[in-house]
Structures are given as C-alpha cells and as structure tokens.
Amino acid sequence: MNGNPVSEVFKIDCKEFMKSFKDNQFDLCIADPWYGIGMTKNDTTGFAAKRFRVTAGINDEAPDRETFEEIRRISKNQIIWGGNYFLDYLGNCRAPIIWDKGTGANYFADGEMAWTSFKTGCLRIIHHQWCGCFKDSERNDPVIHPCQKPIFVYKWLLEKHAKKGMTIYDPFLGSGSSRIAAWDLGYDFYATEIDPVHFENEENRFYQYRNSQLFAQDELLECQKSLEFRETLGAVKE
Ligand SMILES: C[S@@+](CC[C@H](N)C(=O)[O-])C[C@H]1O[C@@H](n2cnc3c(N)ncnc32)[C@H](O)[C@@H]1O
C-alpha cells in the first residue's frame, strides 16, 4: 500500500449521497441501519435509551425500499446488519452472518444477523462478547453511540469478505467502528452519517485514533532512525 487509505465521511442523508454515484461504484457496502424497532424512541428503560436519547438518535426509523435499492445499485456486494427486518426488500440470502454477542441468559438478544448478497459461501458465525461491561474488546474505551459495534467484528467482516484494493461504503456510520477497521486494514472507505451529534462524536473518535496510530508510527520511525544512526557510529553492536 502506498501511503494511508482514503477515509472520508459526509454529514448527509445517505439517500442524497448515493444519487451522485454510478452503478457498482463501491466494491462492498457494509450497512447497519436503524431497524425501526423503536430502541431509542420508545425504550425508556435500557442503558442506551437512558444514555443517548437526549443527545441523539431522535429518528430511529428504518430505511425505505428505495434506500436499499440504491445501496444495491451503487455497490457490487452488500452486508446488511439487521437484514432479517428487511427481507421483503432484500430477498433470499445464501450466506448470512450471525454475530453471537455472548449476552447470556437475559432479555438481551443473543446476537445480530447480517444479510449478505454473496452468491457463494454459507452461514458463518462470529463469537465476540459485547454486553455492557462484559466485552471481548475495547473494554476501557468510551461508548459513544447506542448501537456501537466492535471494531473487531468489522475487521473480521473485512478479512472474510473483502479483498485488498477494494473500496468500502458504510451508509449508516454511527460511531465509526467500520471506519477504524477499514483504516487499520488499509481499505479506501467512504461513509455517511445524518445525525450531527453522532457525526461529531465519530469524527473525534476517528481522528483521536488515527493520530495516536500515526504518532506511534512516527515514534517507531524515530527510534529506528536513532538506532541506525547509533549503529553507524559503532555505538550499538551485537
Ligand atoms: C444502527 S446505527 C449504526 C451503528 C454503527 N454500526 C456503529 O457501530 O456505531 C445507524 C446510524 O445511521 C444513522 N442514519 C440513520 N438514517 C440515516 C440516513 N438516512 N443517512 C445517513 N445516516 C443515517 C443514524 O444516525 C445512526 O447513527
């Protein structure tokens, strides 16, 4: 890879954004729309509702048929979280993905299902615990979105379903976990997020992450340079 990948997010309705793109513009669309089950609007008891409903997530309506048609027009393949809610629009699925969240015996869903457009392959399951403070990753990181998925799960999706050089689009970005995964794995990435609060939080999260990565890279380079320099002076010998 030459340099860093493209990583661009637009604060805009994905439907508007997609109009400007030709058919199959993106190689893979990974989408996680609101499912329209009223999580942020009607649920007044859950953690996410309490924590986020006053700041964001006012509109949690599911996308319409036209939005899905656009998603399928502008991308060669699609992975759509919560696809089980949209089977009328999406049709049959040969290779669904199940994310087992390891939530245990309680009222939380055991996991989530993603619909995929892949014509080969079969059902795959990823096990990655994600339930309150019981998490297999990002244990000490702040949660900035009511539907935040782990970066780990997005990396797994990309490793299994994308190839180097592909361009990825996420229409419903949320916390930006997909963006960080794509960045780390070197994929060019575009996304849209309509909610200004989520957009701002995601931007802060991404740039903090990216800067810490770049800073670490710079530090490493400096160390290497300094070591090489000392070696040329004969200061460091095996
Ligand atoms: C289920 S959340 C995505 C969560 C994300 N996967 C994560 O890991 O954080 C859906 C997001 O899509 C955004 N959204 C909803 N409708 C949209 C639209 N028409 N265009 C762009 N973004 C939209 C919402 O504001 C919300 O942040």
The ligand as an SDF file (V2000), in Angstrom:
LIG
                    3D

 27 29  0  0  0  0  0  0  0  0999 V2000
  -27.5910    1.4310   13.9110 C   0  0  0  0  0  0  0  0  0  0  0  0
  -26.6830    2.8930   13.8530 S   0  0  0  0  0  0  0  0  0  0  0  0
  -25.0850    2.3930   13.2220 C   0  0  0  0  0  0  0  0  0  0  0  0
  -24.1810    1.9150   14.3140 C   0  0  0  0  0  0  0  0  0  0  0  0
  -22.7750    1.5710   13.8130 C   0  0  0  0  0  0  0  0  0  0  0  0
  -22.7400    0.3170   13.1070 N   0  0  0  0  0  0  0  0  0  0  0  0
  -21.7590    1.5420   14.9390 C   0  0  0  0  0  0  0  0  0  0  0  0
  -21.0230    0.5290   15.0880 O   0  0  0  0  0  0  0  0  0  0  0  0
  -21.6850    2.5130   15.6830 O   0  0  0  0  0  0  0  0  0  0  0  0
  -27.3620    3.7290   12.4700 C   0  0  0  0  0  0  0  0  0  0  0  0
  -26.8020    5.1180   12.2150 C   0  0  0  0  0  0  0  0  0  0  0  0
  -27.2790    5.5790   10.9470 O   0  0  0  0  0  0  0  0  0  0  0  0
  -27.5900    6.9590   11.0250 C   0  0  0  0  0  0  0  0  0  0  0  0
  -28.6080    7.2110    9.9830 N   0  0  0  0  0  0  0  0  0  0  0  0
  -29.9230    6.9370   10.0390 C   0  0  0  0  0  0  0  0  0  0  0  0
  -30.5260    7.2770    8.8800 N   0  0  0  0  0  0  0  0  0  0  0  0
  -29.5590    7.7650    8.0650 C   0  0  0  0  0  0  0  0  0  0  0  0
  -29.5420    8.2590    6.7360 C   0  0  0  0  0  0  0  0  0  0  0  0
  -30.6570    8.3360    6.0080 N   0  0  0  0  0  0  0  0  0  0  0  0
  -28.3640    8.6530    6.2020 N   0  0  0  0  0  0  0  0  0  0  0  0
  -27.2160    8.5850    6.9290 C   0  0  0  0  0  0  0  0  0  0  0  0
  -27.1620    8.1340    8.2020 N   0  0  0  0  0  0  0  0  0  0  0  0
  -28.3180    7.7220    8.7650 C   0  0  0  0  0  0  0  0  0  0  0  0
  -28.0830    7.1520   12.4430 C   0  0  0  0  0  0  0  0  0  0  0  0
  -27.9560    8.4920   12.8740 O   0  0  0  0  0  0  0  0  0  0  0  0
  -27.2120    6.1790   13.2210 C   0  0  0  0  0  0  0  0  0  0  0  0
  -26.0720    6.8100   13.7470 O   0  0  0  0  0  0  0  0  0  0  0  0
  1  2  1  0
  2  3  1  0
  2 10  1  0
  3  4  1  0
  4  5  1  0
  5  6  1  0
  5  7  1  0
  7  8  2  0
  7  9  1  0
 10 11  1  0
 11 12  1  0
 11 26  1  0
 12 13  1  0
 13 14  1  0
 13 24  1  0
 14 15  1  0
 14 23  1  0
 15 16  2  0
 16 17  1  0
 17 18  1  0
 17 23  2  0
 18 19  1  0
 18 20  2  0
 20 21  1  0
 21 22  2  0
 22 23  1  0
 24 25  1  0
 24 26  1  0
 26 27  1  0
M  CHG  2   2   1   9  -1
M  END
$$$$
